[in-house]
């Protein structure tokens, strides 16, 4: 087979809200959904703990995370790539 195999793992894009722990970042993923009764677009968010082996992602960066095997009690995601660097304030 010459064609590339598509990954079955889920990927999400979110913003790093914490990088204080060793080899771990907390990523906030926001999604826009329509409220079932009021038909208003509501922003729902979830936080994920992602593995960051080299500590390369910093607070405010937008990163892509990919699902993986459980790495700890709360960590099931791995940071795969930097989407956008944090803007300097």
C-alpha positions as a Python dict, from the first residue, in 0.01 Angstrom:
ca = {
    (1, 'X'): (0, 0, 0),
    (2, 'X'): (137, 340, -95),
    (3, 'X'): (-139, 569, 32),
    (4, 'X'): (-94, 723, 378),
    (5, 'X'): (-295, 567, 659),
    (6, 'X'): (-534, 812, 823),
    (7, 'X'): (-510, 834, 1200),
    (8, 'X'): (-807, 716, 1406),
    (9, 'X'): (-697, 932, 1700),
    (10, 'X'): (-896, 1247, 1776),
    (11, 'X'): (-723, 1582, 1747),
    (12, 'X'): (-829, 1908, 1909),
    (13, 'X'): (-698, 2265, 1892),
    (14, 'X'): (-693, 2483, 2202),
    (15, 'X'): (-510, 2744, 2406),
    (16, 'X'): (-252, 2665, 2676),
    (17, 'X'): (-385, 2799, 3008),
    (18, 'X'): (-121, 2644, 3237),
    (19, 'X'): (237, 2525, 3189),
    (20, 'X'): (344, 2507, 3554),
    (21, 'X'): (376, 2129, 3583),
    (22, 'X'): (673, 1929, 3458),
    (23, 'X'): (608, 1781, 3111),
    (24, 'X'): (236, 1870, 3129),
    (25, 'X'): (29, 2155, 2987),
    (26, 'X'): (-337, 2233, 3042),
    (27, 'X'): (-522, 2311, 2720),
    (28, 'X'): (-859, 2489, 2705),
    (29, 'X'): (-1065, 2376, 2404),
    (30, 'X'): (-1371, 2585, 2317),
    (31, 'X'): (-1652, 2474, 2088),
    (32, 'X'): (-1957, 2660, 1964),
    (33, 'X'): (-2289, 2476, 1989),
    (34, 'X'): (-2647, 2578, 1932),
    (35, 'X'): (-2865, 2570, 2243),
    (36, 'X'): (-3141, 2309, 2188),
    (37, 'X'): (-3424, 2526, 2321),
    (38, 'X'): (-3316, 2887, 2273),
    (39, 'X'): (-3138, 2842, 1935),
    (40, 'X'): (-2857, 3067, 2056),
    (41, 'X'): (-2492, 2987, 1985),
    (42, 'X'): (-2323, 2906, 2317),
    (43, 'X'): (-1949, 2862, 2376),
    (44, 'X'): (-1875, 2542, 2570),
    (45, 'X'): (-1526, 2468, 2693),
    (46, 'X'): (-1326, 2173, 2823),
    (47, 'X'): (-980, 2153, 2977),
    (48, 'X'): (-742, 1871, 2887),
    (49, 'X'): (-408, 1777, 3037),
    (50, 'X'): (-159, 1711, 2758),
    (51, 'X'): (193, 1566, 2761),
    (52, 'X'): (466, 1813, 2663),
    (53, 'X'): (794, 1619, 2676),
    (54, 'X'): (1036, 1907, 2610),
    (55, 'X'): (840, 2189, 2776),
    (56, 'X'): (828, 2380, 2446),
    (57, 'X'): (471, 2514, 2473),
    (58, 'X'): (411, 2821, 2687),
    (59, 'X'): (113, 3004, 2837),
    (60, 'X'): (-112, 3154, 2568),
    (61, 'X'): (13, 2937, 2279),
    (62, 'X'): (-247, 2773, 2055),
    (63, 'X'): (-160, 2404, 2017),
    (64, 'X'): (-297, 2087, 1862),
    (65, 'X'): (-339, 1788, 2092),
    (66, 'X'): (-388, 1424, 1993),
    (67, 'X'): (-551, 1145, 2190),
    (68, 'X'): (-314, 880, 2326),
    (69, 'X'): (-295, 598, 2577),
    (70, 'X'): (-335, 701, 2943),
    (71, 'X'): (-7, 859, 3054),
    (72, 'X'): (-121, 935, 3410),
    (73, 'X'): (-442, 957, 3613),
    (74, 'X'): (-565, 1266, 3423),
    (75, 'X'): (-340, 1278, 3115),
    (76, 'X'): (-468, 1108, 2795),
    (77, 'X'): (-350, 1362, 2534),
    (78, 'X'): (-18, 1457, 2375),
    (79, 'X'): (66, 1802, 2239),
    (80, 'X'): (162, 1745, 1875),
    (81, 'X'): (222, 2084, 1714),
    (82, 'X'): (222, 2458, 1768),
    (83, 'X'): (-59, 2627, 1575),
    (84, 'X'): (10, 2986, 1685),
    (85, 'X'): (263, 3140, 1920),
    (86, 'X'): (134, 3353, 2209),
    (87, 'X'): (117, 3727, 2131),
    (88, 'X'): (353, 3945, 2332),
    (89, 'X'): (165, 4179, 2565),
}
